[in-house]
């Protein structure tokens, strides 16, 4: 076994020389274009690597990282501010991009497993043995039979070269082809104008709560969430991370304060539903919209308006809520004449889940698995369901999708 003992499928550097080997590789990774243009992601990766090399893996918890790396207050709410989770996911993606480059395949690997903030290290891949040298020609090679065989081999060379060219072309195509994630966000990112992140306004929920009181029903909890913006804040963080990572300028506006001419200035990301007046107005022409009565709030299917399949009771205690529903969309809005992305749930858990889904490349691949071939050029809207576990959004699934 290597002097670097195996630990969870990787290396555990022991000597100072081995630790320096890891630090040297870390410098190479952080000097790459994938990390060079950012400050947040290199800081996180550098911190967790150094802590691991110093034997402090047990300290690599979400709250500590938020405090030490991102300078959050010691009592900050990790559910409302998931900066560590979002940054770790982005670090994993950028590490993968680094090692996909042909020039880095035989380097020491630094990785970060999903669901963990403890990095792992793996030794460089051993290069394959060089091919054996060709033997010198002998007198037998000059026989007519051998000469004919040599001619046939030379005739195959153009075919082999052509096949190699085709394979190289296909490889380049798949390497340079935009990902599903980038294609989904392309209409927003391609616009020269700044993006408006339009969040639900506290004023949209008219009823008030006594300061310090505990919500007795989901209806009151919805009002309370509107005032605090917990689901909206989490979604704004997700959407902001997508735009920031791609160096796209954006502004944050409240639905109750932004005007129609201002929204027409560029792409719009709508966050929230019943607390966002612009979501309620701009989704009226779409198949899926939002509605509420005295007892419930629900997603309206305008192709089947009498059905109330996706509904949440307003009178249940917040602790009893087990599911929520949301609408996600990407379309060109005729009223604004701008691309619009929508992340809106019936309550705060649905909105937060919608934001997580739209910033998740794996989910977007699933969403477009059965899409039309030209899905990048069409509008789309989907209804998703999320489980609510201890007041937080859990696993989500797609219920309905509309393309037009």
C-alpha positions in Angstrom: 0.0 0.0 0.0 1.2 3.5 -0.7 2.6 5.5 2.3 -0.5 7.5 2.0 -2.9 5.3 3.8 -6.3 4.6 2.1 -9.2 6.4 3.7 -12.7 6.2 2.3 -11.4 5.4 -1.1 -8.7 8.1 -1.1 -5.4 9.1 0.5 -4.8 10.4 4.0 -1.6 12.4 3.8 0.6 11.6 6.7 4.0 13.2 6.2 4.8 16.9 5.6 5.9 16.0 2.0 2.5 14.3 1.3 0.6 17.3 2.7 2.7 19.6 0.6 1.8 17.5 -2.4 -1.9 18.1 -1.8 -1.3 21.8 -1.2 0.6 22.1 -4.5 -2.3 20.4 -6.3 -4.7 22.7 -4.6 -2.8 25.7 -6.0 -3.1 24.3 -9.5 -6.8 23.8 -9.1 -7.5 27.2 -7.7 -5.3 28.8 -10.4 -7.5 27.3 -13.2 -10.2 29.4 -15.0 -12.9 27.5 -13.1 -11.9 29.1 -9.8 -9.7 32.1 -10.7 -12.6 34.5 -11.4 -14.4 33.8 -8.0 -13.5 34.5 -4.4 -16.3 32.5 -2.6 -15.6 29.1 -4.0 -11.7 29.1 -3.7 -12.1 30.3 -0.1 -14.4 27.4 0.7 -12.2 24.7 -1.0 -9.0 26.1 0.5 -10.5 26.1 4.0 -11.8 22.5 4.0 -8.6 21.2 2.5 -6.4 22.9 5.1 -8.6 21.8 7.9 -8.5 18.2 6.7 -4.7 18.3 6.3 -4.5 19.5 9.9 -6.8 16.7 11.1 -9.8 19.0 11.9 -12.4 17.1 9.8 -14.8 16.9 12.6 -15.1 20.7 12.6 -16.3 20.9 9.0 -19.9 21.5 9.7 -22.3 23.8 7.8 -22.6 26.4 10.6 -18.9 26.6 11.2 -18.1 27.0 7.5 -20.8 29.7 7.3 -19.1 31.6 10.2 -15.4 31.0 9.3 -15.6 31.2 5.5 -18.6 33.4 4.7 -18.4 35.6 7.9 -22.0 34.8 9.0 -23.1 35.6 12.6 -22.7 32.7 15.0 -26.5 32.3 15.3 -27.4 32.6 11.7 -30.2 30.5 10.3 -28.8 27.9 7.9 -32.2 27.2 6.4 -32.8 30.8 5.4 -29.2 31.3 4.3 -28.0 28.1 2.6 -24.8 29.8 1.4 -22.6 26.9 2.4 -24.7 24.2 0.6 -24.9 26.3 -2.5 -21.2 27.1 -2.6 -20.2 23.4 -1.9 -22.4 22.3 -4.8 -20.7 24.8 -7.1 -17.3 23.7 -5.9 -18.0 20.1 -6.7 -19.1 21.1 -10.2 -16.0 23.2 -10.8 -13.7 20.5 -9.6 -15.3 18.1 -12.0 -14.8 20.5 -14.9 -11.1 20.9 -13.9 -10.4 17.2 -14.0 -12.3 16.7 -17.2 -9.6 18.6 -19.0 -7.2 16.2 -20.8 -4.2 17.9 -19.3 -5.3 17.1 -15.7 -6.1 13.4 -15.9 -2.9 12.2 -14.3 -2.8 14.7 -11.4 -3.6 14.1 -7.8 -7.3 14.4 -7.3 -9.0 16.6 -4.7 -12.7 16.0 -4.4 -15.7 16.8 -2.3 -18.4 14.1 -2.0 -22.1 15.1 -2.2 -23.6 15.7 1.2 -20.2 16.2 2.9 -17.8 19.1 3.4 -14.8 16.8 4.1 -12.5 16.6 1.0 -10.9 13.4 -0.2 -7.6 12.9 -2.0 -6.6 10.3 -4.5 -3.2 9.5 -6.0 -2.5 10.4 -9.6 -3.6 7.9 -12.2 -0.7 5.8 -13.5 0.1 6.5 -17.1 -0.3 3.3 -19.3 2.9 1.4 -20.3 4.3 2.7 -23.6 3.8 0.4 -26.6 6.5 -2.1 -27.4 8.9 -0.8 -30.1 8.2 -2.1 -33.6 10.5 -4.9 -34.6 12.9 -4.4 -37.4 12.0 -5.7 -40.8 13.4 -9.1 -41.7 14.2 -10.6 -45.1 10.8 -12.5 -44.9 9.0 -9.1 -45.1 10.2 -8.6 -48.6 8.4 -11.6 -50.0 5.6 -11.0 -52.4 3.0 -12.1 -49.8 4.4 -9.8 -47.2 4.6 -7.0 -49.7 1.0 -7.4 -50.6 0.0 -7.4 -47.0 2.0 -4.2 -46.4 0.2 -2.5 -49.4 -3.2 -3.5 -47.9 -2.2 -2.0 -44.6 -1.3 1.3 -46.3 -4.6 1.3 -48.1 -6.4 1.2 -44.7 -4.6 4.3 -43.5 -6.9 6.9 -45.1 -10.0 5.0 -43.7 -8.4 5.0 -40.2 -7.5 8.7 -40.4 -11.1 9.5 -41.6 -12.6 7.5 -38.7 -10.3 9.3 -36.2 -11.3 12.7 -37.7 -15.0 11.8 -37.3 -14.4 10.6 -33.7 -12.5 13.8 -32.9 -15.2 15.9 -34.4 -17.9 14.1 -32.4 -15.8 14.4 -29.2 -15.4 18.2 -29.8 -19.1 18.6 -30.4 -20.1 16.9 -27.2 -17.4 18.8 -25.3 -18.5 22.2 -26.5 -22.2 21.6 -26.7 -24.0 23.7 -24.0 -25.4 21.7 -21.1 -29.1 21.4 -20.5 -28.7 23.8 -17.6 -27.1 26.5 -19.8 -29.7 26.0 -22.5 -32.5 26.5 -20.0 -31.0 29.7 -18.8 -29.8 30.9 -22.2 -32.7 33.4 -22.9 -32.1 35.2 -19.6 -28.3 35.1 -19.8 -28.1 36.1 -23.5 -29.9 39.4 -23.0 -27.7 42.4 -22.8 -29.9 44.0 -20.1 -29.8 43.4 -16.4 -32.1 40.8 -14.9 -34.8 41.9 -12.4 -35.2 39.5 -9.5 -38.8 40.3 -8.6 -39.7 39.0 -5.1 -43.0 38.7 -3.4 -43.9 41.7 -1.4 -44.9 41.6 2.3 -47.7 44.0 1.6 -49.3 41.5 -0.7 -50.7 39.5 2.2 -53.1 42.0 3.8 -53.8 40.4 7.2 -51.5 41.1 10.1 -50.1 39.2 13.0 -49.4 40.3 16.5 -45.6 40.7 17.0 -44.1 37.7 18.6 -47.2 35.5 18.2 -47.0 31.9 17.0 -49.0 31.1 13.8 -52.0 28.9 14.6 -52.9 28.0 11.1 -51.1 27.6 7.7 -53.0 30.7 6.6 -51.4 32.8 9.3 -48.0 31.1 8.7 -48.3 32.1 5.0 -48.8 35.7 6.1 -45.9 35.5 8.6 -43.7 34.0 5.9 -44.7 36.8 3.5 -43.5 39.3 6.1 -40.2 37.5 6.8 -39.8 36.3 3.2 -38.2 33.0 4.3 -39.1 31.0 1.2 -38.5 34.0 -1.1 -35.1 34.7 0.5 -33.9 31.1 0.0 -35.0 31.2 -3.6 -33.4 34.6 -4.3 -30.1 33.1 -3.0 -30.5 30.2 -5.5 -31.3 32.5 -8.4 -28.7 35.0 -7.5 -26.0 32.3 -7.3 -26.9 31.1 -10.9 -26.6 34.7 -12.2 -23.5 35.5 -10.2 -21.7 32.4 -11.3 -22.3 33.4 -15.0 -21.4 37.0 -14.4 -24.8 38.2 -15.2 -25.8 41.6 -13.6 -29.1 41.7 -11.7 -31.2 43.9 -9.4 -33.5 42.9 -6.6 -37.0 44.5 -6.7 -40.1 44.0 -4.6 -43.3 43.3 -6.5 -45.2 46.0 -4.7 -42.7 48.7 -5.6 -41.5 47.9 -9.2 -43.4 49.4 -12.1 -44.4 47.8 -15.4 -41.9 50.0 -17.4 -39.1 48.9 -15.1 -39.9 45.2 -15.6 -39.9 45.7 -19.4 -36.2 46.8 -19.3 -34.9 43.2 -19.2 -35.4 39.6 -18.3 -37.4 38.9 -15.2 -37.3 36.2 -12.5 -40.5 36.0 -10.6 -40.2 34.6 -7.0 -43.3 33.8 -5.0 -47.0 33.4 -6.1 -49.8 34.7 -3.8 -47.5 37.3 -2.3 -46.3 38.5 -5.7 -48.7 40.6 -7.6 -46.7 40.4 -10.8 -46.7 36.6 -10.7 -50.5 36.6 -10.3 -50.9 39.0 -13.3 -48.4 37.5 -15.7 -49.4 33.9 -15.2 -53.1 34.6 -16.2 -52.4 33.7 -19.9 -50.6 30.5 -18.9 -52.1 27.0 -18.4 -51.1 26.8 -14.7 -51.8 29.7 -12.3 -52.7 30.4 -8.7 -55.9 30.9 -6.8 -57.1 31.0 -3.2 -60.4 30.9 -1.4 -61.4 31.1 2.3 -60.3 27.5 3.0 -57.5 26.7 0.6 -55.0 27.8 -1.9 -54.4 25.8 -5.1 -52.8 25.7 -8.5 -55.4 26.3 -11.2 -55.2 24.2 -14.4 -57.0 26.3 -17.0 -57.5 23.2 -19.2 -59.5 21.7 -16.4 -60.6 24.6 -14.2 -63.1 22.7 -12.1 -60.5 20.3 -10.8 -58.6 21.1 -7.6 -55.9 18.5 -7.6 -53.0 20.6 -6.3 -54.4 22.1 -3.2 -53.2 23.0 0.3 -55.6 23.7 3.2 -55.2 27.1 4.7 -56.7 26.1 8.0 -54.3 23.3 9.0 -51.6 24.0 11.6 -48.1 24.5 10.0 -46.8 21.5 11.8 -49.4 19.3 10.0 -48.4 20.4 6.5 -46.9 17.4 4.6 -46.7 18.7 1.0 -46.7 21.8 -1.1 -47.0 22.5 -4.8 -45.2 25.0 -7.0 -45.0 26.2 -10.6 -41.8 26.7 -12.5 -41.7 28.2 -15.9 -39.4 29.7 -18.6 -41.2 31.6 -21.3 -41.2 34.8 -23.4 -43.9 37.0 -21.9 -45.9 38.8 -24.5 -46.9 41.6 -22.1 -43.4 42.4 -21.0 -41.8 41.3 -24.3 -39.0 39.8 -22.2 -37.9 36.3 -21.1 -39.4 35.3 -17.8 -38.4 32.6 -15.3 -40.9 31.7 -12.6 -40.3 30.0 -9.2 -43.5 30.1 -7.2 -45.1 27.8 -4.6 -48.4 27.9 -2.9 -46.6 28.5 0.4 -43.0 29.2 1.4 -41.8 25.6 1.1 -43.0 25.3 -2.5 -41.3 28.5 -3.5 -38.0 27.4 -1.9 -38.2 24.0 -3.6 -38.9 25.6 -6.9 -35.7 27.7 -6.5 -33.7 24.7 -5.6 -34.9 22.8 -8.7 -34.2 25.6 -11.1 -30.6 25.8 -9.9 -30.1 22.0 -10.1 -28.7 20.7 -13.3 -29.7 17.1 -12.6 -33.4 18.1 -12.1 -33.4 20.1 -15.3 -32.1 17.1 -17.2 -35.0 15.1 -15.8 -37.5 17.9 -16.6 -36.5 17.9 -20.3 -36.0 14.1 -20.7 -39.2 13.7 -22.7 -39.3 17.3 -24.1 -39.7 18.1 -27.8 -36.5 18.1 -29.8 -36.7 21.9 -30.1 -37.4 22.5 -26.4 -34.7 25.1 -26.2 -36.8 27.4 -28.5 -40.2 26.9 -26.9 -41.9 28.0 -23.7 -42.5 25.6 -20.9 -44.3 25.5 -17.6 -44.4 22.7 -15.0 -46.2 21.8 -11.8 -44.0 20.1 -9.1 -44.9 18.7 -5.7 -42.5 18.8 -2.7 -42.8 16.9 0.5 -42.7 19.0 3.6 -40.6 17.5 6.4 -40.5 19.4 9.7 -41.5 22.6 8.0 -38.8 22.3 5.3 -39.1 21.3 1.6 -38.0 17.8 0.9 -38.0 15.5 -2.2 -39.8 16.9 -5.2 -41.3 15.4 -8.3 -42.8 16.6 -11.6 -46.6 16.3 -11.9 -47.4 18.1 -15.2 -45.5 19.9 -18.0 -46.8 22.2 -20.7 -44.8 23.2 -23.8 -46.0 25.8 -26.3 
